[in-house]
Amino acid sequence: MTLTGNYYYDGPALPGATVVPTEFNLYKDVRRINATADVADLLAAGTLCYLTATTNASDMTPCVTEHGEAAAEGFICVVEIKQSDPYIATTTDKAVYPNKLINATTTITLYTPAANTNIIVIPLEEEMNFWVLGSHDGSFDTTFGTSYISAANGLIKAEGQPTGATPDKRAMTYLSLATTANQNWAFVRFKGVRMYDAA
């Protein structure tokens, strides 16, 4: 796993105590909201999610591929890191932040709460800089200055760069702020809904 630093970011290769570092979001309203997991075994810290309000009024579900293409998918959050969590079994490997994945192959269920249990989410604002998950198996790569879109299970994936007069689709988009290789985590800037071509 590697993160190649640059003039904008040259720090650790994964988040510390929060997925939305204050020092990179000085003029943003970083709101931490109590919510519940609508599904089990997917909502680890760094997972992108949206409000479904099925069983509970605050139920969050992981985002889907090309999230934001439909008008109803405009509200998006990222799951925050929690210090200790009664809903997740704490081990010596993840005693302090039990829902924060490492940058290697992991068993996602060890880092996620059961359905209908508490999570904390942060609503994303355009130009907010934050940590997001691209994989659970330490295989995700990003390139500084390249855009990515929402993927299945609340992750992100590479997009086709828009060309010509009629880009194919639109989706929530995230600009990479550092080049990474063989990681789960990526440091990105939320760009809102943008056009892109199918990869």
Phi, psi and omega in degrees: 000138179212149168232122180269116181290163178209187183296337183268317180221129179215048183246202180300162184270008176201165184290165175265255183268353181212152177275348179238087184296131182300320184295343177256006182218050188298331184246025179249148176270093182275099183260126176259118187243132174290134180215183177231154179278124179282336180226157179270154165070021179228332191268069172279166174304139180090356177279135176278138184211169179215161184284125174246332175050052181273281179286318179242153181295342182249019182294130177247141180236142178302143178296161182250173177301135180061035180300134182106353180290325176268147184300329183287353184259032184277343182264126184216144181227168171236140180287131183274155174287138178244138175271108188065154183198116182293347181267354180235131179294124181272132177241173179294339180282335184218047187291324186276312182238081190291348179254011181259114179293154171272174180267058180202178178300127183225161171265106189303326183296340178286345186245008187236146177279165175286167177298145178068022174246168192285138167225166174244132180237155177239116176297135181273137172249150177302140182075010175283136179260131185201167177266136180223156178271138173249342179198173174245000186238021176066030185244007188269137179240147172226158178238130180307130178084004180257146182267148178228160180236170178295141176242183179294154175062027175077015178263182173239162180212167178291148177245168169274130181293134185293132178224154177076186186277341185229082174303152188289315192217178173223151181194166171301137188232146184225123182268125181291132180257000177199147176281130179230158178217133176055054179231171167264324187267147173222142177261120190224168173243128180285123184251005181076199181279124179229159176279150175204166176261149176299132183291000000 
